[in-house]
Structure formats: structure tokens, C-alpha cells
Amino acid sequence: MTPTELAQRWRRPIRWIREQAKAGAIPAVSIGARWRFDPDDIARWEARHKTADPLTITALSAARQASKST
């Protein structure tokens, strides 16, 4: 799945999708400069985060990402 397809599915800007992928907030694979999203991974992610606040998820993911790099 491309960032455009995921952006349409979630009704979010493509830029937001790419930022979340880069931050590790959503499951993604970077192939060169392009992001790809496995539909099964996205479906599992959606099921886990159905009732969660997206802003909280983003903040937690950013914190996790920061702790990995230290």
C-alpha cells in the first residue's frame, strides 16, 4: 500500500502519513526514499488502536523512537 492509498483510507494528509511512518508510529517499510505499508500490518494496527487517541499514540511513538536512539 502506498502513502497515498493509506492517506485516502484514513482521510489524512499524505505528509502526516509519511511523518508517522518515519517516526515509527505506524508500521511501514522504507524502500529507498519510498514508504510502503503492508495491508495486514495496517489492519492489525487499526484493530489495536481503534479507541486510542491518535495524538497520544504519536507522542508515545516519538518517545519510544527517541529512547531507541540513545
A tleap script that builds the chain and sets N, CA, C and O, in Angstrom:
source leaprc.protein.ff14SB
mol = sequence {
  NMET THR PRO THR GLU LEU ALA GLN ARG TRP
  ARG ARG PRO ILE ARG TRP ILE ARG GLU GLN
  ALA LYS ALA GLY ALA ILE PRO ALA VAL SER
  ILE GLY ALA ARG TRP ARG PHE ASP PRO ASP
  ASP ILE ALA ARG TRP GLU ALA ARG HIE LYS
  THR ALA ASP PRO LEU THR ILE THR ALA LEU
  SER ALA ALA ARG GLN ALA SER LYS SER CTHR
}
set mol.1.N position { 0.853 -1.167 0.000 }
set mol.1.CA position { 0.000 0.000 0.000 }
set mol.1.C position { 0.906 1.239 0.000 }
set mol.1.O position { 1.912 1.276 0.708 }
set mol.2.N position { 0.556 2.214 -0.769 }
set mol.2.CA position { 1.343 3.452 -0.855 }
set mol.2.C position { 0.863 4.465 0.190 }
set mol.2.O position { -0.220 4.303 0.754 }
set mol.3.N position { 1.659 5.504 0.451 }
set mol.3.CA position { 1.205 6.560 1.359 }
set mol.3.C position { -0.097 7.217 0.876 }
set mol.3.O position { -0.950 7.574 1.689 }
set mol.4.N position { -0.246 7.374 -0.421 }
set mol.4.CA position { -1.466 7.969 -0.972 }
set mol.4.C position { -2.684 7.108 -0.667 }
set mol.4.O position { -3.732 7.622 -0.276 }
set mol.5.N position { -2.544 5.803 -0.845 }
set mol.5.CA position { -3.662 4.893 -0.566 }
set mol.5.C position { -4.027 4.901 0.914 }
set mol.5.O position { -5.206 4.905 1.269 }
set mol.6.N position { -3.009 4.902 1.778 }
set mol.6.CA position { -3.276 4.931 3.218 }
set mol.6.C position { -3.885 6.270 3.628 }
set mol.6.O position { -4.780 6.314 4.471 }
set mol.7.N position { -3.405 7.352 3.038 }
set mol.7.CA position { -3.961 8.678 3.339 }
set mol.7.C position { -5.443 8.739 2.957 }
set mol.7.O position { -6.249 9.322 3.683 }
set mol.8.N position { -5.793 8.149 1.843 }
set mol.8.CA position { -7.202 8.114 1.430 }
set mol.8.C position { -8.016 7.251 2.388 }
set mol.8.O position { -9.133 7.612 2.757 }
set mol.9.N position { -7.464 6.126 2.784 }
set mol.9.CA position { -8.167 5.208 3.696 }
set mol.9.C position { -8.435 5.876 5.041 }
set mol.9.O position { -9.520 5.742 5.605 }
set mol.10.N position { -7.432 6.601 5.552 }
set mol.10.CA position { -7.557 7.233 6.863 }
set mol.10.C position { -8.032 8.677 6.789 }
set mol.10.O position { -8.259 9.311 7.820 }
set mol.11.N position { -8.181 9.195 5.589 }
set mol.11.CA position { -8.590 10.597 5.391 }
set mol.11.C position { -7.652 11.552 6.127 }
set mol.11.O position { -8.080 12.437 6.868 }
set mol.12.N position { -6.371 11.340 5.895 }
set mol.12.CA position { -5.321 12.168 6.480 }
set mol.12.C position { -4.436 12.687 5.367 }
set mol.12.O position { -4.401 12.088 4.292 }
set mol.13.N position { -3.715 13.784 5.583 }
set mol.13.CA position { -2.771 14.273 4.565 }
set mol.13.C position { -1.622 13.274 4.358 }
set mol.13.O position { -1.184 12.611 5.298 }
set mol.14.N position { -1.154 13.182 3.140 }
set mol.14.CA position { -0.044 12.283 2.823 }
set mol.14.C position { 1.177 12.638 3.667 }
set mol.14.O position { 1.889 11.753 4.141 }
set mol.15.N position { 1.411 13.916 3.849 }
set mol.15.CA position { 2.557 14.351 4.652 }
set mol.15.C position { 2.487 13.770 6.064 }
set mol.15.O position { 3.506 13.336 6.600 }
set mol.16.N position { 1.302 13.756 6.671 }
set mol.16.CA position { 1.116 13.209 8.012 }
set mol.16.C position { 1.446 11.718 8.021 }
set mol.16.O position { 2.103 11.228 8.939 }
set mol.17.N position { 0.990 11.000 6.999 }
set mol.17.CA position { 1.261 9.563 6.895 }
set mol.17.C position { 2.772 9.327 6.859 }
set mol.17.O position { 3.291 8.476 7.581 }
set mol.18.N position { 3.462 10.076 6.025 }
set mol.18.CA position { 4.923 9.909 5.915 }
set mol.18.C position { 5.627 10.254 7.231 }
set mol.18.O position { 6.563 9.560 7.629 }
set mol.19.N position { 5.193 11.306 7.901 }
set mol.19.CA position { 5.799 11.697 9.178 }
set mol.19.C position { 5.614 10.598 10.221 }
set mol.19.O position { 6.538 10.280 10.969 }
set mol.20.N position { 4.412 10.021 10.264 }
set mol.20.CA position { 4.133 8.957 11.229 }
set mol.20.C position { 4.956 7.712 10.923 }
set mol.20.O position { 5.432 7.034 11.834 }
set mol.21.N position { 5.118 7.419 9.651 }
set mol.21.CA position { 5.936 6.268 9.251 }
set mol.21.C position { 7.389 6.489 9.669 }
set mol.21.O position { 8.023 5.600 10.237 }
set mol.22.N position { 7.902 7.672 9.383 }
set mol.22.CA position { 9.291 7.997 9.719 }
set mol.22.C position { 9.516 7.943 11.230 }
set mol.22.O position { 10.576 7.514 11.685 }
set mol.23.N position { 8.531 8.375 12.001 }
set mol.23.CA position { 8.642 8.370 13.463 }
set mol.23.C position { 8.440 6.977 14.061 }
set mol.23.O position { 8.679 6.769 15.250 }
set mol.24.N position { 7.999 6.023 13.235 }
set mol.24.CA position { 7.749 4.681 13.741 }
set mol.24.C position { 6.405 4.528 14.415 }
set mol.24.O position { 6.164 3.539 15.106 }
set mol.25.N position { 5.528 5.494 14.222 }
set mol.25.CA position { 4.215 5.469 14.864 }
set mol.25.C position { 3.251 4.513 14.174 }
set mol.25.O position { 2.314 4.019 14.802 }
set mol.26.N position { 3.467 4.251 12.904 }
set mol.26.CA position { 2.640 3.299 12.163 }
set mol.26.C position { 3.574 2.320 11.456 }
set mol.26.O position { 4.686 2.689 11.079 }
set mol.27.N position { 3.131 1.077 11.273 }
set mol.27.CA position { 4.007 0.082 10.647 }
set mol.27.C position { 4.258 0.407 9.182 }
set mol.27.O position { 3.321 0.567 8.400 }
set mol.28.N position { 5.525 0.501 8.823 }
set mol.28.CA position { 5.887 0.857 7.451 }
set mol.28.C position { 7.271 0.331 7.124 }
set mol.28.O position { 8.066 0.011 8.008 }
set mol.29.N position { 7.532 0.251 5.837 }
set mol.29.CA position { 8.847 -0.143 5.345 }
set mol.29.C position { 9.311 0.938 4.383 }
set mol.29.O position { 8.568 1.358 3.497 }
set mol.30.N position { 10.541 1.380 4.567 }
set mol.30.CA position { 11.127 2.357 3.664 }
set mol.30.C position { 11.951 1.607 2.629 }
set mol.30.O position { 12.878 0.871 2.967 }
set mol.31.N position { 11.602 1.804 1.367 }
set mol.31.CA position { 12.347 1.213 0.263 }
set mol.31.C position { 12.961 2.378 -0.487 }
set mol.31.O position { 12.305 3.034 -1.296 }
set mol.32.N position { 14.225 2.620 -0.204 }
set mol.32.CA position { 14.862 3.816 -0.750 }
set mol.32.C position { 14.218 5.032 -0.113 }
set mol.32.O position { 14.208 5.164 1.110 }
set mol.33.N position { 13.685 5.915 -0.932 }
set mol.33.CA position { 13.019 7.117 -0.424 }
set mol.33.C position { 11.503 6.939 -0.387 }
set mol.33.O position { 10.777 7.897 -0.123 }
set mol.34.N position { 11.025 5.744 -0.645 }
set mol.34.CA position { 9.577 5.496 -0.707 }
set mol.34.C position { 9.101 4.660 0.470 }
set mol.34.O position { 9.769 3.715 0.892 }
set mol.35.N position { 7.936 5.023 0.993 }
set mol.35.CA position { 7.322 4.279 2.088 }
set mol.35.C position { 6.281 3.330 1.531 }
set mol.35.O position { 5.560 3.665 0.592 }
set mol.36.N position { 6.207 2.138 2.118 }
set mol.36.CA position { 5.180 1.161 1.766 }
set mol.36.C position { 4.583 0.611 3.054 }
set mol.36.O position { 5.254 0.516 4.082 }
set mol.37.N position { 3.304 0.250 2.974 }
set mol.37.CA position { 2.550 -0.214 4.131 }
set mol.37.C position { 1.896 -1.542 3.795 }
set mol.37.O position { 1.150 -1.647 2.822 }
set mol.38.N position { 2.179 -2.559 4.608 }
set mol.38.CA position { 1.577 -3.862 4.408 }
set mol.38.C position { 0.120 -3.799 4.867 }
set mol.38.O position { -0.140 -3.419 6.009 }
set mol.39.N position { -0.837 -4.162 4.005 }
set mol.39.CA position { -2.250 -4.074 4.383 }
set mol.39.C position { -2.590 -4.880 5.641 }
set mol.39.O position { -3.422 -4.450 6.440 }
set mol.40.N position { -1.956 -6.045 5.824 }
set mol.40.CA position { -2.223 -6.844 7.023 }
set mol.40.C position { -1.700 -6.151 8.281 }
set mol.40.O position { -2.362 -6.159 9.319 }
set mol.41.N position { -0.508 -5.551 8.185 }
set mol.41.CA position { 0.041 -4.806 9.326 }
set mol.41.C position { -0.846 -3.613 9.671 }
set mol.41.O position { -1.076 -3.321 10.844 }
set mol.42.N position { -1.336 -2.932 8.651 }
set mol.42.CA position { -2.207 -1.770 8.874 }
set mol.42.C position { -3.515 -2.210 9.529 }
set mol.42.O position { -4.000 -1.545 10.444 }
set mol.43.N position { -4.086 -3.316 9.071 }
set mol.43.CA position { -5.339 -3.819 9.660 }
set mol.43.C position { -5.141 -4.184 11.134 }
set mol.43.O position { -5.996 -3.892 11.969 }
set mol.44.N position { -4.012 -4.823 11.448 }
set mol.44.CA position { -3.722 -5.159 12.858 }
set mol.44.C position { -3.517 -3.887 13.679 }
set mol.44.O position { -3.997 -3.793 14.809 }
set mol.45.N position { -2.806 -2.910 13.116 }
set mol.45.CA position { -2.571 -1.647 13.817 }
set mol.45.C position { -3.904 -0.949 14.090 }
set mol.45.O position { -4.133 -0.440 15.187 }
set mol.46.N position { -4.770 -0.929 13.095 }
set mol.46.CA position { -6.082 -0.292 13.256 }
set mol.46.C position { -6.892 -0.981 14.345 }
set mol.46.O position { -7.551 -0.317 15.146 }
set mol.47.N position { -6.845 -2.305 14.378 }
set mol.47.CA position { -7.600 -3.052 15.391 }
set mol.47.C position { -7.091 -2.742 16.799 }
set mol.47.O position { -7.883 -2.616 17.733 }
set mol.48.N position { -5.765 -2.620 16.951 }
set mol.48.CA position { -5.181 -2.315 18.271 }
set mol.48.C position { -5.466 -0.885 18.714 }
set mol.48.O position { -5.549 -0.612 19.912 }
set mol.49.N position { -5.618 0.024 17.759 }
set mol.49.CA position { -5.741 1.442 18.090 }
set mol.49.C position { -7.134 2.014 17.833 }
set mol.49.O position { -7.299 3.227 17.706 }
set mol.50.N position { -8.111 1.156 17.759 }
set mol.50.CA position { -9.476 1.577 17.433 }
set mol.50.C position { -9.994 2.699 18.328 }
set mol.50.O position { -10.605 3.649 17.840 }
set mol.51.N position { -9.757 2.595 19.615 }
set mol.51.CA position { -10.323 3.579 20.545 }
set mol.51.C position { -9.270 4.523 21.120 }
set mol.51.O position { -9.582 5.345 21.981 }
set mol.52.N position { -8.048 4.415 20.662 }
set mol.52.CA position { -6.970 5.247 21.207 }
set mol.52.C position { -6.986 6.638 20.578 }
set mol.52.O position { -7.458 6.823 19.457 }
set mol.53.N position { -6.469 7.593 21.312 }
set mol.53.CA position { -6.326 8.963 20.833 }
set mol.53.C position { -5.091 9.042 19.939 }
set mol.53.O position { -3.990 8.774 20.421 }
set mol.54.N position { -5.223 9.398 18.658 }
set mol.54.CA position { -4.078 9.415 17.743 }
set mol.54.C position { -2.942 10.330 18.208 }
set mol.54.O position { -1.776 10.033 17.949 }
set mol.55.N position { -3.250 11.410 18.874 }
set mol.55.CA position { -2.194 12.307 19.338 }
set mol.55.C position { -1.363 11.646 20.432 }
set mol.55.O position { -0.150 11.845 20.491 }
set mol.56.N position { -1.997 10.870 21.288 }
set mol.56.CA position { -1.285 10.145 22.327 }
set mol.56.C position { -0.389 9.090 21.710 }
set mol.56.O position { 0.757 8.914 22.125 }
set mol.57.N position { -0.912 8.393 20.723 }
set mol.57.CA position { -0.125 7.357 20.049 }
set mol.57.C position { 1.124 7.975 19.439 }
set mol.57.O position { 2.218 7.425 19.565 }
set mol.58.N position { 0.965 9.100 18.790 }
set mol.58.CA position { 2.099 9.764 18.146 }
set mol.58.C position { 3.140 10.173 19.180 }
set mol.58.O position { 4.335 9.967 18.966 }
set mol.59.N position { 2.709 10.742 20.284 }
set mol.59.CA position { 3.638 11.178 21.324 }
set mol.59.C position { 4.370 9.984 21.920 }
set mol.59.O position { 5.579 10.053 22.145 }
set mol.60.N position { 3.664 8.898 22.178 }
set mol.60.CA position { 4.305 7.714 22.732 }
set mol.60.C position { 5.287 7.119 21.739 }
set mol.60.O position { 6.382 6.706 22.123 }
set mol.61.N position { 4.916 7.070 20.485 }
set mol.61.CA position { 5.812 6.523 19.474 }
set mol.61.C position { 7.059 7.370 19.325 }
set mol.61.O position { 8.158 6.836 19.170 }
set mol.62.N position { 6.905 8.673 19.370 }
set mol.62.CA position { 8.059 9.564 19.274 }
set mol.62.C position { 8.987 9.347 20.469 }
set mol.62.O position { 10.208 9.338 20.315 }
set mol.63.N position { 8.417 9.176 21.646 }
set mol.63.CA position { 9.224 8.935 22.837 }
set mol.63.C position { 9.958 7.605 22.727 }
set mol.63.O position { 11.133 7.510 23.082 }
set mol.64.N position { 9.266 6.574 22.235 }
set mol.64.CA position { 9.901 5.274 22.040 }
set mol.64.C position { 11.049 5.362 21.045 }
set mol.64.O position { 12.124 4.803 21.262 }
set mol.65.N position { 10.807 6.060 19.972 }
set mol.65.CA position { 11.824 6.233 18.920 }
set mol.65.C position { 13.046 6.955 19.493 }
set mol.65.O position { 14.181 6.577 19.202 }
set mol.66.N position { 12.820 7.984 20.299 }
set mol.66.CA position { 13.910 8.751 20.888 }
set mol.66.C position { 14.724 7.885 21.837 }
set mol.66.O position { 15.949 7.994 21.881 }
set mol.67.N position { 14.054 7.028 22.595 }
set mol.67.CA position { 14.769 6.180 23.556 }
set mol.67.C position { 15.596 5.121 22.844 }
set mol.67.O position { 16.607 4.676 23.387 }
set mol.68.N position { 15.199 4.704 21.646 }
set mol.68.CA position { 15.966 3.722 20.880 }
set mol.68.C position { 17.280 4.298 20.382 }
set mol.68.O position { 18.271 3.578 20.265 }
set mol.69.N position { 17.293 5.595 20.088 }
set mol.69.CA position { 18.483 6.200 19.509 }
set mol.69.C position { 19.499 6.648 20.558 }
set mol.69.O position { 20.574 7.137 20.210 }
set mol.70.N position { 19.169 6.484 21.827 }
set mol.70.CA position { 20.136 6.883 22.879 }
set mol.70.C position { 20.838 5.695 23.458 }
set mol.70.O position { 21.677 5.846 24.346 }
savepdb mol mol.pdb
quit
